[in-house]
């Protein structure tokens, strides 16, 4: 998901978010149910395991504690792949009680390892069926986002319009303009690889040969690509693998302020990532963990996601900030692959990609 370098919101945005938490605490719909949680959970402390990019506005988790009496300690466990791998290795002695941030690219691996206990939150009814990728409800959808090709608008004109498709990126007209991330070390890099596999099926290897021949640049991670090789960070490449939510981030963090995003999104190239939370098997705080899952689907938590992690809230009725409404071009039909298909083939696909592109 989108993780800008500046992981702290503008002071005014933080103030508004915290104020909203306080105003909505008593009238936030599903949050009201938390105040009737069993008294036995009050005074407990649970551990929330997350990837390193997890961030919320100040006061959000405090609202959960005020409503339930349950304290939350966050434990970062690396990127998504590292977090899942570590949780598997420590299954007999769980890292914590609840895990946030496993996405559909690593979901099957986590499910196959029985990392999570099934739980159906009462608030799940507000989440679209298309985001509920586990029929056994071992994980709960919390947010989603789209990995897409982004381009720097001012570098294109009538003589060279911005690309409109994956196929355009292999056109000699765009030679030397694209920077991507290594799918073995980068979540958006993996998502982009999956988009090409979804688009081309068994022909994906030929497509990547064409990109290689068209002088594609590969970086280890998103930050090196976006704030290094891409124009936004002073680089010379005007096309990059990033997110559909990158344009509003460019507006939010612009200094001096801007009213129009300098980047555009090629929506036909997008791959949808869904992030989940689940109760880790073996927790000693089952009721408190259920309450935290419920809280993640309340307006307080859901409304904070767009401007804290630049993702879309999973609950369909959640109000979006104006900057999202004005500057996000949402793909109508993003690419996707079944988590089981990804789980069965991910290692083979990334190994073949490495042979094709890097060797």
TAUR-V661748 format. One line per field, one symbol per residue. ss: DSSP state (h for helix, s for strand, l for the rest). phi: phi as a letter, one per 40 degrees, with the letter a starting at -180 (. if undefined). burial: I if it has 24 or more other ideal C-beta (glycine too) atoms within 12 Angstrom, else O. A space follows every 50 residues. Layout:
BEGIN
ss=???
phi=???
burial=???
END
This chain:
BEGIN
ss=llllllllllhhhhhhhhhhhhhhllllllhhhhllllhhhlllssssss lllllllllhhhhhhhhhllsssssslllhhhhhhhhhhlhhhllllsss ssslllhhhhhhlllssllllhhhhhslhhhllllllllsssssssssss sshhhlllllllllllhhhhlhhhlllsssslllllhhhhhhhhhhhhhh hhhhhhhhhhhhhlllsssllhhhhhhhhshhhlllslsssssllhhhhh hhllllllllllsssssssssssssssssslllllhhhhhhhhhhhllhh hhhhhhhhhllsslsllllllhhhhhhlllllllslllhhhhhhhhhhhh hhhhhhhll
phi=.cbcdccbcddccddcccccdcccdcbcgdcdcccbcddcccgcbbbbcb ccccabcdgccccccccbgbcbbcbcbgcdcccccccccbdcbdcabbbb hcbccbdccccccfcbccabcdcccccddccccbccfcbbcbaaabcacb acdccbaccbcccbaccdcccdcbcgbbbbbcccbaccccccdccccccb fcccccccccccccgcbbbcacccccbbccddbgcbccbacabcccdccc ccccacdbbbccbbbcccbcbcbbbbbaccdgdcbccccccccdccbcdd cccccdcbbfbccccccccbcdccccbbbcccbccabcdcccccbdcccc ccdcccbbb
burial=IIIIOOOOIOOOIIOOIIOIIOOIIOOIIIIOOIIOIOOOIOOIIIIIII IIIIIIIOIIIOIIIIIIOIIIOIIIIOIIIIIIOIIIOOOOOIIIIIII IIIIIIIIIIIOIOIIIOIOIIIIOIIOOOIIIIOOIIIIIIIIIIIIII IIOOIIOOOOOIIOIIOIIIOOOIOOIIIIIIIIIIIIIIIIIIIIIIIO OOOIIOIIOIIIOIOIIIIOIIIIIIIIIIIIIOIOIIIIIIIIIIIIII IIIOOOOOOOIIIIIIIIIIIIIIIIIIIIIOIOIIIIIIIIIIIIIIII IIIIIIIIIIIIIIIOOIOIIOIIOOIIIIIOOIIIIOIOOIIOIIOOII OIIOOIIOO
END
